[in-house]
Amino acid sequence: MPDTSPVDPTIDLLERAIAQMGDVIAAITPDQASLPTPCENWHVRRLVDHIVGQILRDFATAARGGTPDWGAPHDAVGADWAAEFRSRAQPLLEIWRAADLERPVPGMGGEAPLRGRADQQITEFAMHAWDLTRATGQRRTLDPELAEHGLTWSKQVLKPEFRGPGKAFGIEVPIAADAPAYDRLAAWFGRDPGWRPEA
């Protein structure tokens, strides 16, 4: 019999974040590989390599309760980015679906439930989906609930000392409280919400 048990809300959001990212990557054309992105000094090819080759690998380790080596070199990503993303994302989803999200795992601030690592992945995929749609001029509506979830989670864990020159995140950009969800997410992570390739 098929499993009819309800899907955990975090896993549902993660599935949507992965599906959205897959759609965004599938819409990128080869001639867009060298375009700049809102991530300073990152072009489209480098960002896709990071997503497909590194993020999926490292979150598979995280989903199993391990500690990823976020800076380790990753395998090269082939020419068919969308196919590689799908082939690597599906096993990761299966790991997450089987995981005990309340299991305590080590983190930067001490032990915390594994669920937080799924929240982190949702946030990264939401942010990078925005990066890539802006970079490649895709006119698609991104799932606002993913951005809202990412904002809620990251505002609990992103400390001021993580921001600034040479740090993982830029300084928060001021923005109206009623701005669209992805604009607020971009501003929170130090990006210019109005960024365009020609800007």
C-alpha positions in Angstrom: 0.0 0.0 0.0 1.2 3.5 -0.7 2.4 5.6 2.2 -0.5 8.0 3.1 1.0 9.5 6.2 1.1 13.4 6.1 4.2 15.0 4.8 6.1 17.1 7.4 5.6 20.8 6.5 9.4 21.4 6.4 9.8 18.5 3.9 6.9 19.9 1.8 8.7 23.2 1.6 12.0 21.6 0.8 10.4 19.6 -2.0 8.9 22.8 -3.4 12.3 24.6 -3.1 14.1 21.8 -5.0 11.4 21.7 -7.7 11.6 25.4 -8.1 15.4 25.4 -8.4 15.2 22.6 -10.9 12.8 24.6 -13.1 15.0 27.7 -12.9 18.1 25.7 -13.8 16.3 24.0 -16.7 15.4 27.4 -18.2 19.0 28.6 -18.4 20.5 28.5 -21.9 24.2 27.7 -22.6 24.9 31.3 -23.8 23.9 32.6 -20.4 26.7 30.7 -18.5 29.0 33.8 -18.3 26.4 36.3 -17.2 26.9 38.0 -13.9 24.6 37.3 -10.9 23.6 39.3 -7.9 26.3 37.3 -6.0 29.3 39.6 -6.3 32.1 37.9 -8.5 29.9 34.9 -9.3 28.7 34.3 -12.8 25.9 31.9 -13.7 28.1 28.9 -14.4 29.9 29.2 -11.1 26.7 29.6 -9.2 25.1 26.5 -10.9 28.3 24.5 -10.2 28.0 25.6 -6.5 24.3 24.5 -6.3 24.6 21.2 -8.2 28.1 20.1 -7.3 28.4 21.4 -3.7 25.1 22.3 -2.0 23.4 19.0 -3.0 26.4 17.0 -1.8 26.9 18.9 1.4 23.2 18.8 2.4 23.2 15.0 1.8 25.8 14.8 4.5 23.8 17.2 6.7 20.6 15.3 6.2 22.3 12.2 7.6 23.4 14.1 10.7 27.0 14.6 9.6 29.0 17.7 9.5 29.7 18.9 5.9 33.0 20.3 4.8 31.5 23.3 3.1 34.8 24.3 1.6 35.8 21.0 0.1 36.3 20.8 -3.7 33.3 19.3 -5.5 32.9 17.2 -8.7 32.7 19.0 -12.0 29.1 19.5 -13.3 28.5 18.3 -16.8 26.9 20.2 -19.7 23.3 19.2 -18.9 22.8 21.1 -15.7 19.1 20.3 -15.3 19.6 16.6 -15.6 22.5 16.6 -13.2 20.5 18.6 -10.7 17.6 16.2 -10.9 19.8 13.1 -10.6 21.5 14.5 -7.5 18.4 16.1 -5.9 16.2 13.0 -5.9 18.4 10.9 -3.6 18.8 13.9 -1.3 15.0 14.2 -1.0 14.8 10.5 -0.1 17.3 11.0 2.7 15.3 13.9 4.0 12.0 12.1 3.9 13.4 9.3 6.0 15.2 11.6 8.5 14.2 12.2 12.1 14.0 16.0 11.9 13.9 16.4 15.7 17.2 14.5 16.2 19.8 16.8 17.8 22.9 17.4 15.7 25.9 19.7 16.2 25.7 23.2 14.9 27.5 26.6 15.2 25.6 27.4 18.4 25.6 24.0 19.9 23.2 21.1 19.4 20.0 21.8 17.5 17.3 19.7 15.8 18.1 18.4 12.3 15.1 20.3 11.0 17.3 23.5 11.0 19.5 22.1 8.3 16.5 21.5 6.1 15.4 25.1 6.8 18.9 26.2 5.7 18.6 24.3 2.5 15.2 25.8 1.8 16.6 29.2 2.4 19.6 28.7 0.1 17.6 27.3 -2.7 15.0 30.2 -2.5 17.8 32.8 -2.5 19.7 31.2 -5.3 16.6 30.8 -7.4 16.1 34.5 -7.2 19.8 35.1 -8.1 19.5 32.9 -11.2 16.2 34.3 -12.4 17.5 37.8 -12.1 20.8 37.0 -13.8 19.1 35.2 -16.8 16.1 37.4 -17.1 13.6 34.7 -16.3 10.1 36.1 -15.9 8.7 33.5 -13.6 6.8 33.9 -10.3 8.8 32.3 -7.5 7.1 30.7 -4.6 6.7 33.4 -2.0 6.2 31.0 0.9 9.7 29.7 0.4 11.1 33.3 0.8 9.0 34.0 3.8 10.2 30.7 5.4 13.8 31.6 4.6 13.4 35.0 6.2 11.9 33.6 9.4 14.6 31.0 9.8 17.6 33.1 8.9 16.6 36.0 11.1 16.8 33.6 14.0 20.3 32.3 13.2 22.2 34.9 11.1 24.4 36.8 13.5 25.9 40.3 12.8 29.4 38.9 12.9 28.6 36.8 9.8 28.3 39.9 7.7 30.7 42.3 6.1 33.8 42.3 3.8 35.3 38.9 3.6 32.4 37.3 5.4 29.7 34.9 4.0 27.0 37.6 3.9 26.8 41.2 3.0 25.4 44.0 5.1 21.6 44.0 5.2 20.1 46.4 2.6 17.3 48.7 3.9 13.9 47.8 2.4 10.2 48.5 3.1 8.5 46.0 5.3 5.8 45.5 2.8 8.1 44.8 -0.2 7.7 41.5 -2.1 9.0 38.5 -0.2 12.0 37.8 -2.5 13.0 41.4 -2.5 13.1 41.3 1.3 15.0 38.0 1.3 17.6 39.5 -1.1 18.0 42.6 1.0 18.3 40.6 4.2 21.2 38.7 2.6 22.9 41.9 1.5 21.9 41.9 -2.2 20.4 44.8 -4.1 16.7 43.9 -4.6 16.7 46.0 -7.8 19.7 44.3 -9.3 19.7 43.7 -13.0 22.5 42.4 -15.3 23.1 45.8 -16.8 23.1 47.6 -13.4 
